[in-house]
Amino acid sequence: MNAPAPHQSLGQRLADQAQAAVAWVRGLALFVKLVLVAGGACLSGAARFAPLPSAPVDVKDIVGIVGVVAAFVGAVALLFLDRNLADSLKLAADANAELQSVLVRAEGFGAKLAEAEVRDRRHRALRAAASALRDVLEKSLRRSPPDEPALMQEMLDVALGELQSAMGVVTGDIWTISIYRAEPGLKPVLRRVATRRSNRAEEVQPSREWGPGQGHIGMTYTHATEVVLEDVIDPGIRHLLHAPADKAKASDTSRYRSIAAVPVVTDGADEPWGVVIATSSRAGQFSPTPLSEGADRAEAMRVFSGLIALAVSIQHVRSQKPQRGALPTHQA
């Protein structure tokens, strides 16, 4: 028997085997017709007319009996073969149809299992990122004086690999992960304090600054709620960008096709500290739809935002703590 081709599916291999079995049964039936029935009939007829010896045993009678027996056995065999062949073929067809249904369900289960494995890898990456970021925060407590921008960049660098894995970054994607801090003033300005990009040479280039309500970063800050866009060229969500004409670039819609921006909100603050944002050149990389693959990827920024908020709170407490040796002030 020939070995099955490696590219054949299980259903195709079973179908081929069923066809081979049916062909074998039909070949057996043909053999019975030709050898037993036809051969027995010919042998019986030849015994009547052929000049065969009759002494001491009547060979002609023996040959005739053998021919008749062979024809009878062949007829009985054909009776059972013909009777069961149609039922067998129907049974095989029904079994094959049931098998195809099982294979379809198995493929669906396999797809769900593969999706669950992808989700599990992302969740493990997020747990690893959270663990690494906690270590950075613990080490930062031993440093003096606090350096907030340096801490933000260190946190991003430590968690970068896990964040990329959780976001599902693939080779060829143009991606960015950045942290923006709201600089205080009459009108707060969101300035970038840390970034990593797929093209590392672009990290040293000047970054655009955003005011409240300007672009997806400004909108995230103003409303203190996340802005997750599946595809920025979708006419239904273009109104969410509100980027000033003097700050918009022609390459924005191709480089920043999908966006997940999350505010950094600290306890007791009236306004967000800033915004963490991830962008991708691949449409659908992030999605606001719950339980979708894109929503799972956006979860990386939600976790990162929460840990940035914790770091900011720790830095704020440290900055308010009196220096060792300083005398407390007394009011008269």
DAKABEL-V677076 format. One record per residue. N is the residue number from 1. RES is the residue in one letter. OMEGA is omega as a letter, one per 20 degrees, with the letter a starting at -180 (999 if undefined). NEAR is the number of other C-alpha atoms within 8 Angstrom. Layout:
# DAKABEL-V677076
{{N RES OMEGA NEAR} {N RES OMEGA NEAR}}
This chain:
# DAKABEL-V677076
{{1 M a 2} {2 N r 3} {3 A a 4} {4 P r 6} {5 A a 5} {6 P a 4} {7 H a 4} {8 Q r 8} {9 S r 6} {10 L r 6} {11 G a 10} {12 Q r 8} {13 R r 10} {14 L r 9} {15 A r 9} {16 D r 8} {17 Q r 8} {18 A r 9} {19 Q r 8} {20 A r 8} {21 A r 8} {22 V r 9} {23 A r 8} {24 W r 8} {25 V r 9} {26 R r 8} {27 G r 8} {28 L r 8} {29 A r 10} {30 L r 8} {31 F r 9} {32 V a 12} {33 K a 12} {34 L a 9} {35 V a 9} {36 L a 13} {37 V a 15} {38 A a 10} {39 G r 12} {40 G r 15} {41 A r 12} {42 C a 9} {43 L r 12} {44 S r 14} {45 G r 9} {46 A a 9} {47 A a 12} {48 R a 8} {49 F a 6} {50 A r 7} {51 P a 4} {52 L r 7} {53 P a 8} {54 S a 8} {55 A i 6} {56 P r 4} {57 V r 6} {58 D a 9} {59 V a 10} {60 K r 12} {61 D a 8} {62 I r 8} {63 V r 11} {64 G r 14} {65 I r 9} {66 V r 11} {67 G a 14} {68 V r 11} {69 V r 9} {70 A r 13} {71 A r 14} {72 F r 9} {73 V r 10} {74 G a 12} {75 A r 10} {76 V r 8} {77 A r 9} {78 L r 11} {79 L r 8} {80 F r 8} {81 L a 9} {82 D a 8} {83 R a 8} {84 N a 8} {85 L a 9} {86 A r 8} {87 D r 8} {88 S r 8} {89 L r 9} {90 K r 8} {91 L r 8} {92 A r 9} {93 A r 8} {94 D r 8} {95 A r 8} {96 N r 11} {97 A r 8} {98 E r 8} {99 L r 9} {100 Q r 9} {101 S r 8} {102 V a 8} {103 L r 9} {104 V r 8} {105 R r 8} {106 A r 8} {107 E r 8} {108 G r 8} {109 F r 8} {110 G r 8} {111 A r 8} {112 K r 8} {113 L r 8} {114 A r 8} {115 E r 8} {116 A r 8} {117 E r 8} {118 V r 8} {119 R a 9} {120 D r 8} {121 R r 10} {122 R r 14} {123 H r 9} {124 R r 8} {125 A r 12} {126 L r 13} {127 R r 8} {128 A r 9} {129 A a 12} {130 A r 12} {131 S r 8} {132 A a 10} {133 L r 12} {134 R r 8} {135 D r 8} {136 V a 11} {137 L r 9} {138 E r 8} {139 K a 8} {140 S a 9} {141 L a 7} {142 R a 6} {143 R r 7} {144 S i 5} {145 P r 4} {146 P r 9} {147 D a 6} {148 E r 8} {149 P r 8} {150 A r 7} {151 L r 9} {152 M a 12} {153 Q r 11} {154 E r 9} {155 M r 10} {156 L a 11} {157 D a 8} {158 V a 11} {159 A a 12} {160 L a 8} {161 G a 7} {162 E r 11} {163 L r 12} {164 Q r 9} {165 S r 11} {166 A r 15} {167 M r 12} {168 G r 9} {169 V r 9} {170 V a 5} {171 T a 4} {172 G r 4} {173 D r 10} {174 I a 11} {175 W r 13} {176 T r 12} {177 I a 11} {178 S r 12} {179 I r 13} {180 Y r 12} {181 R r 11} {182 A r 11} {183 E a 8} {184 P r 7} {185 G r 6} {186 L r 4} {187 K a 7} {188 P r 10} {189 V r 12} {190 L a 15} {191 R r 12} {192 R r 11} {193 V r 11} {194 A r 11} {195 T r 12} {196 R a 11} {197 R r 11} {198 S r 8} {199 N a 7} {200 R a 7} {201 A a 6} {202 E a 7} {203 E a 9} {204 V r 5} {205 Q r 6} {206 P a 4} {207 S r 6} {208 R r 6} {209 E a 8} {210 W r 11} {211 G r 10} {212 P r 12} {213 G a 12} {214 Q r 13} {215 G a 12} {216 H r 13} {217 I r 13} {218 G r 13} {219 M r 14} {220 T a 16} {221 Y a 15} {222 T a 8} {223 H r 6} {224 A r 10} {225 T a 8} {226 E r 9} {227 V r 11} {228 V a 12} {229 L a 12} {230 E a 14} {231 D a 10} {232 V r 13} {233 I r 8} {234 D a 7} {235 P a 7} {236 G a 5} {237 I a 10} {238 R a 10} {239 H a 7} {240 L a 8} {241 L r 10} {242 H r 10} {243 A r 9} {244 P a 8} {245 A a 5} {246 D r 4} {247 K r 7} {248 A r 8} {249 K a 5} {250 A a 5} {251 S a 6} {252 D a 9} {253 T r 9} {254 S a 7} {255 R a 11} {256 Y a 12} {257 R r 16} {258 S a 17} {259 I r 17} {260 A a 14} {261 A a 15} {262 V r 14} {263 P r 15} {264 V a 13} {265 V r 12} {266 T a 11} {267 D r 5} {268 G a 4} {269 A r 8} {270 D a 4} {271 E r 7} {272 P r 13} {273 W a 12} {274 G a 13} {275 V r 16} {276 V a 15} {277 I r 14} {278 A r 12} {279 T r 13} {280 S r 15} {281 S a 12} {282 R r 9} {283 A r 10} {284 G r 9} {285 Q r 13} {286 F a 17} {287 S r 13} {288 P a 9} {289 T a 7} {290 P r 5} {291 L r 6} {292 S r 8} {293 E r 8} {294 G r 13} {295 A r 13} {296 D r 14} {297 R r 13} {298 A r 13} {299 E r 8} {300 A a 12} {301 M r 13} {302 R r 9} {303 V a 10} {304 F r 10} {305 S r 13} {306 G r 10} {307 L r 10} {308 I r 10} {309 A r 12} {310 L r 9} {311 A r 9} {312 V r 10} {313 S r 10} {314 I r 8} {315 Q r 10} {316 H r 8} {317 V a 8} {318 R a 8} {319 S r 7} {320 Q a 6} {321 K r 6} {322 P r 5} {323 Q a 5} {324 R r 4} {325 G r 4} {326 A a 6} {327 L r 4} {328 P r 4} {329 T a 4} {330 H r 4} {331 Q r 3} {332 A 999 2}}
